[in-house]
Amino acid sequence: MIQLNIKDKFNKELPADPDKSKALRQVFNACYSTVTPKTPLAPELIHVSQEMADALGLTEDDIKSESFLNVFSGKEVLQNSDPYAMCYGGHQFGNWAGQLGDGRAINLAEVEHDGKHWALQLKGAGATPYSRRADGLAVLRSSIREHLCSEAMYHLGVPTTRSLSLMLSGDQVMRDVMYDGNSALEKGAIVCRMAPAFIRFGNFQIFTSRGDVDTLRKLTDFTIRHYFPEIAQGTKEGYVEFFRQVVDRTLDMIVHWQRVGFVHGVMNTDNMSILGLTIDYGPYGWLEGYDPNWTPNTTDRQNRRYRFGNQPNIALWNLLQLGNAIYPLVEDAEPLQEILKGFQPNYEEAYLKMMCNKLGLQEMTDSNEGLVSSLVDTLQLSETDMTIFFRNLADFSKETELDAEGVFMVIIKDAFYKPEEITGDILEKWSAWFVEYQKHLHKETLSDAERKGKMNSVNPKYVLRNYMSQLAIDAADEGDYSIIQELHELLKKPYDDQPEMSKWFAKRPEWARHKVGCSMLSCSS
């Protein structure tokens, strides 16, 4: 069997559920339940991230071994390990849902290598006590999306969980993709995801909701001890500082989401990492046309709670719920409230700085704020691809001639889904914006070449658009995994030009506009 340096913490230091069965139940006074993965029918390895294999100390021979296949499909349990599912609760779409827990995720073990600590978690490896009415399994399409996106986000510079491997289970899984009564059998699959820890806001919420302050304290002290070691544990001041750092990490994550145009789609409190990592890749998407009201989640289609432009507000709302959860340890609302009060001004400052970087502006001024605000409005005058616009904007020069006919707009024309609309009032507003933008550039000391380099380091050329994932999914359904490999390699260098991959630097094709899996996604995605 493959050898890993197992250093379990969560299931060694925190209280366990005494019931060893998989029976669905409410679990009290425990942080986790011991559970064994379901034995897959005929596991098959589809793809491995060599980078993450290296992070665990696994060799190429290890990856090719039957042991690797068995362990990361759930067929065999690692020696000296004790797999488990976490107990947590959460607010779903703003409503308290009570106990949720790892319903289709099983934590295999925690591993240390080269000074780093990784928790390994199989997603789609079978039922747990928290599966409610579900089977605990995952299907190929959603597993491809998670595997690719986890690694794509990391290379974009976005805080995220990672993904080691993608496997077929050999089982057939019944799913209703759009919750419309059209269930069908799909290929079962399993992803092994990795993170320093998979602790969520909901892990704390469940104990506070039940008045279990003792277990809440144990979990919080554990989290501080291992993941915020610079904080003094067991003190009210330490709990406040812990909250402050979670707020800061969450804010940083959201700014990155807004920078690259990522929409999570289901920002429930149980999908919020205590480490400020993007977690649970379900109905996510990237902005195609720049639309702050867009959400990829059909479940959220009516209220659009988790739309792109509302993600900072939802982050703050979720942090308020976390503050409520740890309040019993602090017993003073004021310091927690003060931290939350700082979120909005801190976010606005960080957002403006981020947008100035995207525009190649070094100075942050009131006029820059106006320039950014007017750009956001102008981008919505016609359907304008966010990724292509910002990437191509780097080719605009201080010396570009701003002719009245708008010929200079050729620089960004590829970003428009309907270029024929860029006339009249819309063209005038774009021209006015570029006049102001050029004035700002003349105030800067950077040369055009220097500015382009800086802009291209924060404005990706390639992102994992939903239609790209869908092409990989459609091919994989036919047994062709080459697009998965191609996209995985492409997205390792999203800021590089990669001219040989330029076919992926393109707007969403029209066939994908209303296609399930491209524009329409559910929490089953």
N, C-alpha and C positions, 0 to 999 in steps of 0.2 A: 504493500500500500504506500501511496505517496506520503512523504514525511513533511510535516509542517510544525513550526515552533508554536504550539498551542499555549496561550496565556489567557485563559478565560478569566473574566472579572465579574461581568454582570450576573452570571448564574452561580458565582462562587460567593459573592459578598452581599447579595440582596435576597430577601425572603422569597421562597418558592411556594407555589401551589402544591399542597400535599397530594392532591388527586393526580394520578399518573395516566388517567384515561384521556381519550379524545372526545369524550362526551361534551356536547354543547352545554355551557353552564355560565353562571355569573361567578367570577373568581374574586375573592375578597382577601385583603391583607397580604397580597402577593404581587410581585413585580413580573412574574413569568410562570409559565406552565411547561413542564418537560413534555416534549413531543418528538416522535420519530417521523421522518419523511415517508411519504407513500412510495412503495417500490414501483418504479416506472416499468411499463410493459417491454419496451425495446428502445432504450436511450440511444441517441445518435448525436454526436458533437457537430454543431454547425459552424461555430466561430468562437475564437478565443482572442482576447486582447493580450498580446504578448507583453505589453507594458505592465498590465496588472498581474500577469503571471510572474514577471520579474520581481514585482513588489512583494510577492509572497515567497520568493526564492525557488520558484518552480522552473525546471529546465524544459527544453524542447522534448526530451525523452519522457519527462513526467506528463506533459500534455498529451503525448501520443499513447500513453499507457491506458490499459483497461481500468486501472485504479482511478485515474483522473475522471474518466467517463462515469464510473460508478459513484464516486464521492459527490461530484458536482451535478449529478442528476438525482441524488437522494437514494440511490440504490444501496449504498454502503455508508455507514457512519464512521467518521474518522476515529482512529484510536485515541483514547484519553479525552474524548469530547462528550458533551451532554447536550444535544440540541434542544432548543426551546422556542416558544412563542411568547412575545411580550404582551402584557396586559396594559391597555390604555383606553381612554375615552376620547371624546372630542365633540366639537361643534361642527355640524355638517350643514352647509348653506345657511349658517347663522343660527341653527337650532341645536340645542344640546341633544346628543344622540345616546348618551349613556355609555355603557361599556362597548368598545369596538374591538381593539386588540389585533394582533397579527392573524388575520383570517386566512391569508394565503401566502404568508411568509414564515419561514422557519430559519432561525439563527443556528448555523452549524457549529461555529466556534469563533474564538478570537485568536488572532495570530500576530506574532511579532517578527519582524525581519528588517534588518538594516536600520534599527532605531525607530521604526514606525509600527503603529498598532492598527490592525485591521479587523473589523468584525465582518464575518462572511455570512451571507443570508441568501437562502434559496427562495425565489419567488415562483410560486406555482407548484410546490412540492407536496401538496395535499392538505387535508383538513386539519384544523387545530380546534381547541375548545372555543376559539373566538370566531369560527367561520360562520356563525349564525346559520342561515339557510343555504349557504353556498358550499361548493365542493373543495375550495382551497386550491384549485388548479388555475393554470393560465394557458392562453392559446398562443399560437405562433405569431400572429400579427402584433399583439400587444407586447410580446416579449422582444420581437425585433425592434419595435419602437423604443422600448426601454434600454435595450443593450446599446443601440446606436446613439441615442440621445445622451445617455450618461457620459459617454466618452466624448461626444461632440461638445457638450457644455464645458467639460474640463478644459479642452483645448481652446475654447473661446475665452477662458479665464473666468468662468462663472463658478462660484462655489457649488459643489455637487457631490452626490454619491457617485460611485464608479461601477463598472460592470466587468466582471472577469470572463464569463462564458455564457454562451447561448446553446441550448440543446433541445432537441425533440425528445419527448418522453415516450413516443410510440403509442400513446393513448389518444383516443378520440374524446373531445370535450364538447358538450352541448352549450351553445351560447346564443343569446338574442342580441345581436350587435347594437341595434338602435332601440331596443326595448319596445318593439312594435308588434310583438307576437310572432315574428318570423324566426324562430329558433332553428339552428342548424348545427351539425357536427363540424368541428374544426380540429386541426392538428394541435395536440397538447405540446407545451414547451415549458422550459425552466430556465430562468436567468439566475446566475450567481452574482449578486451585487455586493459591493464592498464600501465600507465607510469606517472612519474611526469609531463611530457609534451610530446606532439607529434610534436613539432616544428622541422622542417627540414632545411637543407641548402637551399632547394628550396623556402622556405617561404621568404627568404631574396632576393634570385635571381630574383624573379618575379618583385619586385618593382624596382630594379636597372635596369632591362632590359627595363622597361617602363619609366625610368627617374622620378619615383615617390619617391623622396628622403624624402618627408614629412612622408609618411606611413612607409618607410624603417626605419626612425629614431624612429617612435613610436613603431614599432615592436622590434627593437633592445633595446631600453630603457626598454620596458616591459620585455624582456627576461633577461636582466641584473638585473633588479629590483627584479624579483621573483626567478631566478635560479642561479644567480651569485651575490648575495647581497653584497659580500665583495668588489665588484668593484664599483667605482664612476660612476654613469650613467650621460649621457649627456655631456661627455668630450671626446676629441680625445684620450687622454691617456687611458680612460676607454674602448673605443672601441678597441684599440690595445690590451689591457690586456684581454678583452673578447675573441678576436681572439686567443690569445696565449693559453688561457685555453681550448678553443674548440679543438685546434690543439693537446694539451696534452692529452685530454680525448679521442680523436679519435685514437691517437697513442696507447694508453693503450688498447683500444678495439681491435685494429688490432693484437697486440702482443698476446692477449688472443686467438683470432681466430687461429693464427698460432700455438699456444701452443697445442690446442686440435684438430687441423686438420680440422677446420670448414671452409667451402667455402660458402660465401653468395650467389654468383651466379648472382646478379644483383645490383651492387654497383653504381646505378645511383645517381646523387646528390639529387634527391627527396627521395631517400631511405637512406639518411644519417642524423642521429639525431644530433641536435645541442648539446645534452647532452652526446654524445658519447655512445649511447645505440645501440645495435643491433636491427634493426627495419625492418619490412616487410619481413616475412619469406615466400619466394616464392620458386624458384628453388634452394634451398640450399642443402648441403650435407656434409658428413664427408669423408675425404680421406679414401679409403679402401687400395688399393695399394698406397704407398708413391710416388706421382707424382706431382711435382710442376706445371705441365702444365694442370692438370685436372680442368675442370669446369663442374658442374652438369647441366648447362643451355644449352639446345640444340640450343637456339637462338644465343648463343655465341660460338657455336661449331667451326665455321670457324676461327674467329679472336682470340678467347680465351682471350678477354680483361679482363675478371673477373676470370681468373684462380687462383688457390691457391697461386702460387708463385708471382703473380702480385698484390695481394691485398694491400700490403704496398704502391706500386707505384700509384695505383688508389686512395688510401686514400689521398695521397699528391696532386694528380691532382684535386680531388674534393675539397680539402682545398684551393687550388689556386682559384677555382671558387668562393668559399665562400669569400676569400680575395677580389676578384674583386667585389663581391656584396656589401661588407661593405666599400669599398674604398671611395665612395662619402661622408661617414661620417668622414673619417680620412683625406682625401685630401692629403695624403702623402704615396707614395708606399713603401718607404724605410723600415719603421718599420715592415710592413706586410711581405715584402720580407725577412727581416732578420729572422723573425719567421719561415717562410717556409724553409729557408736555413738550419735551425737547425733540421728540421724533419728527414732527412736521417741519419745524425750521431747519433741523439738521438735514432732513431729506431734501428740502428745497435747495439748500446750499450744495449738497452733494450732486443733486440732479443737474443744477446749472453748471457745475464744474464738469460733469460728465458730458453734457451737451456741448459745452465750449470745446472740449477735447475732440468731440466728433466733428466739429466745425473747424478745427485747427486753430482755435483762438487760445492764446496763453493767458490773457488778462481776463479777470472776471469783473465786469462793470455793470452798472444799471442798464446801460445801452445794450450790452450783450444779452441781458435778460429779455429786453424787448425784442431783440433780433430772434432769439430762440422762440419766444411766444408767437411771433408773427410767422415763423417757419412752420410751427406745429399747425397753425391755422391754414397756411397756404398748401401744405402737404395734403390737406383734406379737400381741396377744391376739385380735384379729379383723382381717380384711383391711382395712387403713386406707390410703387414698390419701395419699402423702407430700405431694405438691404442694398439694392442697386443704386438708389438715390445717393445715399451717404458714401458708398464706395466710389461712385463716379464723380461726386462733388470734389474729390481731391484733385481732379484734373482742371478745375477752375483756377484761373490765375489772377493775380493782382492786375495784370495787363490785358486781360480778356476784354475785347471791345464789346460794349453793351449796346448793340445796334437796336434801333427801334422795332425792327421786324422780328426780333427774338431769335436770330440765327444762332446766337451764343448758346441757346437752350439745347443745342445738339449734344452738349456735354451730358445732360441728364435725360435725354429723350427716351432712352431705353427703359427708364423707370416707369414710364407712363403706360398704363394698360390701354388707354384710349387717347393716343397722341393727337387725334383730330380734335379733341376737346380743348386743347391748349391754344385758344384764340381769344380775342376780345378781352373781356374783363379778367378772365383767368390769366391770360398772358400778361396783362398789365400788372396784375398783383405779383406774378412771378418776377417780372422785370424790376418792379419796385423793390422786391426783397433782395434781388441780386445787386442792385445799386447799393443798398445798405450794407450788404455782406462785403462787397468790395471795399467800401469805406473802412470797415473794421479791419480788413486784411492789410490795408495800407498803414494802419496804426501799429501793426505787428512788426517785429524785427526778423522773424523767420523768413527765409527765402521760400519761393514756391516749392522747391524740391524738398526742403526740410519739412515744410508744413505737410506736404503729401505723405512723406514717410511717417509722420506722427499720426495723421488721420488714418492711414492704412493699418496702423497698429491697433486701432480701437474700433474701426469699422470693418467687420469681416466681409470677405468676398463670398464665402460659402457658409450657409447655415443649412440645417436639416429641415428643409421644407417638407410639409406633409406629403406632397405628391412624390417626393423622392423616396420617402419611407414606403409609400404605397407601391411604387415600382419594385422596391426590394421585396416587399411582402408578396406581391403577385408572382414574382419570379420564384421566390422560396416555396410558395405553395405548389409549384411545379417541380420542385427539387433542384432549382438553380440558385445557388447561394453567392454567385459572383457579384451581384450588385451590393449585397451586404458588405463583402470584402472591399469593393471599390469605394463605397461611401465611408467605410471605416477609415480607409487610408486617406481619402480626400479631406475628411474633417479633422484629421490630426494637425493640419496646417491651414486653418480657415482664413488666415490673414495673408497667406502667400498667393501670388497670382496663379500658379499652377496652370499655365496655358493649355497643357494637354488635357485638363479637366474642365475647360471653359464651357462645355455643354451644360454644366450644372450651375453656371452663373447666368441664370435666366429667370424671367418671371414665371409664375405658376401658369402652366398651359391651360387653355380654355376648357379642355376635357375634365380638368380637375376642379373646376370652380364649384360644382355642386355634388361631386362624387363622395360617397361614403368613404371615410378614411383620409380624405384630403381636406374637405371643408367641414364635413359633419363627423363629429366624434362623440362618443358617449363615455361614461365612466368605465365601460367595458373595454374601451380601446387601449 
